Every structure is written in structure tokens, then in C-alpha cells.
Amino acid sequence: MTIPLSKLLLCAVCALAAAGASAEKADRNKPMNIESDALRYDDLKQISIFTGNVVLTKGTIVIRGARIEVQQDPEGYQFGVAIAGPGKRAFFRQKREGVDEYIEGEGESIEYNGKSDIVKFIKAAEMRRLRGATLADLTTGDVIVYDNNTDVFTVDGGAPKGTTGGRGRVRAMLTPKQDKTPEPATPGPTLRATTTLGGGKP
């Protein structure tokens, strides 16, 4: 059975929205820390270019790539572009607010907009939602745009290789939300006081 693309995207959006949690809001105000093999700062363009095994952290956000370019606007908002090395993909990870869940994604390049709090995975894009360490949802496509504010994402399949038009395929694996309502505890046996080890009459 073929599922229309519009319905597949709607299911993917609902899967995240149903979880009832947004991205970790405190991340916006956390400092950005970056480690790399080299750094070049362009004062004219107000851009810092980190190269060589770059790891960026900002609160619960982790971004890795062969090259990361970081720019800050006059209001203090930060913008980053992570680019993978040949044959590899850049990596993004962020915790979700109030739950033990994480959003992870990969792409040949990743764009992070600190002002709009939107992440874009570009080329060979993949995005995962994990409950703890367990994979819950998986989506792949050519371009994935994830809005941290609303937990809504869109997926573009792109054009198939060797063609100039048409659309590629979007693939998704969605796991139903689990009911976390605890079962009522079964009452244990009633204990009574005794002065003997055997529990008989004194």
C-alpha cells in the first residue's frame, strides 16, 4: 500500500507533537563552547571558522563536524553552520524539555539558527528521537527542517539522482507513545508483632 507523502509528513509531525515536550529552553542562554584543531576569525565579516574535529556545545546542544562557522548578530544571537568531512555527516543532538528524550540528526551540513531556534539538516539528512537510549522515531530525506520551539519538522525528499525534476523518497519509522501510567501497587501481607523467632505465641 502506498501512503501519500502529505499523510506521512503529518504522521511524523504528530509523533513529535504528541510527546508533549519542546527543546530544552535553557539552552538559549547557555554559553557556546567550541573545541577544534584550528581557528580563523574574520573581523570584517564577524565570523569565526573552526576546522578539524570540531565539537560545539551549548547547554544540552552538541554539534560535531569537520568545519563549523559561527556568526553572532548585534542582538547577541548566534548562528552556526557545521560541514562534514568527505564521506561523512555532521552531527546534532539536543535534550527535550522535561523528559528523558533527545533529538539527534545528521547531514552533510547542518545549519543552526539561535534566534529562531531552528535546525536544518541538509543532504543525506537523518533525524532521530530517542527515549533515553532507545530509538523511538527515525526520519530520512534530502533536507529536514526542525523547529525547536514547536517540535514540528518538515522533510523534503529531493530529486532522485540522475534526474532534474521530481521528488525523492521520504522514509519514516514512528513508534507509538508509550503509556507511562503506573499500575496500582498490590498490598503486601499484614505484619504483626511477635516476641519469638518462630512467629508463634509467646
N, C-alpha and C positions, 0 to 999 in steps of 0.2 A: 504494500500500500504506500502511495506517495503522499507525504504530508506537505501542504503548501508552505512556502518559505515564511509567509506572514504569520501563520499559526505557530511555526517552530520558534520564531523570534518572540512571539507573545508568550509562549511557554517558558522560554528562557528568562524573560523579564519577570514573569510571575514567580518563578522558582526562587529568585533572589529576593523579590519584594516580600514574599510570604514568610521569609525568615525573620522579618520584623527588626532588623538591625541595620545601622548605617556604618560607614567607616569611622574609625577612631577619631573623634573630633579634636582631641587634644593634640594630635599630630601637627595641626596647622601652626601652633605656637611653639613647637619644639625647634631647637637649633638644627641646622643641617650640617652633618659631619661627612667628610669625604676623604677616602684614602686612595692613593694611586701611585704609579711609578713616576709620573711627571706631571707638571702643571704649567700652563701658559696662560697669562692674564692679558687680555686686550682691553686697555683702558678706554680707547676710543669707542669700542662697541659695548663696553661694560659687561664683558663675558669672560668667564673662567673656563678653560678647556683642560680637562683631566684625561690622561691617557695611561693605559697599561694596568690591567686588572683593577679597574675602578670599582669601589664599593661606596655607595652613598647611603647614609642612614638619617632618618628624620622622625623621631619618635618610634612608632612601630613600622614605619616605612623602610624597606630595604630595596635598593636598586643596584644592579650589577651590570657592567658592560665593559667592553674594551676601551670605550671613549664616552665620556659624559660631559656635555656642555651645560653650564649653569649661568643663568642670567637673572638679575634682580631689577624690578622696576622701581620708580621713585617712591611708590607706596610701600615698598618692602616685600612685595610678593615675589616668590622665586619660581623660575621656570627651568625645567631640565629636559635634555634630550640625551638618551642613552643609545649607543650604537654598538652592536655586537661585532666581534671579530669574524673573519671569513669562516663560513660553515657553522657558525654558532648563533645563538639568540641571546639578546639582553633579557634581564630578569627583573620582575617587580613583585613585591609582597607587602601586604598591609593587614593589620588586625581589624576586625569588625567590632563596633561599639557594643559593650555589654555582654558579649557571648564569646565562647571559645571557638571562634571561626576566623578564617583567614581568606583573603583573596590573593591569588597568585596569578601571574601572567608572564608570557614570553613573546618576543617578536624580534625580527631583525633590527628594529629600532623601537624605542618607547619614548613617548612624549608625556611629560607630567606638567600640568598647569596648576601651580599653587594657588592662584587666585580663584579659578573656577572649580578647583579640586576635581579635575577630570584627567583620566589616564587614557592614552591611546596606544594600542599595540599594533604595529604595522609590519606587514609581510610575514607569512608563516606564523600568524598570530594564534595564541592559545591562552585561554583563561580558565582557572580552576577555582572552585570554592571548596575549602577543607573544613570539616568539623573536627577540631583537634588535629590529629594526624591522618584522618580518614578522608579520602576523596569523596565529595558529595556531588558536585556538578563539574562538567568539563565541556567547553565550547571551543571550536576551532573555526578559523576563517582567514580571509586575507587581511582585514582590518577590524579590530574590536575597539569600541569606544566605551569606557566605563565611567559613569558619573558617581563619584564617592558620596555625594550629598543625598542622592535618591536611591542608590543601588540599582539603577536602571542601566542596561547596556545594550548596544546595538552591534550587529555583526554584518559585515559585508563579505560576500563570498569571493568577489573579484572576478576577473575574466579568466577562463581556463588558459593554460599555457598553449602558446602557438596560435591564439586567436586574438582578434582585435575588438571583438564585441561579446555580448552575452555575459552571463554571470557564472561564477564558480559555485562550489558547494559549501554550505554551512553545515557543520556537524555538531551535535549536542548530545550529552549524556546527562540526564537530570534525575536526581534521587528525591523521592518524596520526603517532605519534612517529617521528622520522627516525633511522636508524641512523648513528651518528657514528663507527663503527669505521673507522679509516683503512686504505686499501688498501696492501699491501706495496709498497715503493719498488722500481722497476726499476733494477737495477745499471747504471751508465754504463760507457762504454768504458774499458779499462785504459790509463793513460798510461805512457809510457816516457821516460826522459831522453834528450836529444839536444843536440849542440853546434852544430847548423846550423839556419837558419831553415826550410829545406825539410823537415826531419824525416828526411833521408836519412842514409847512413852518413858519419861524419866523415872 
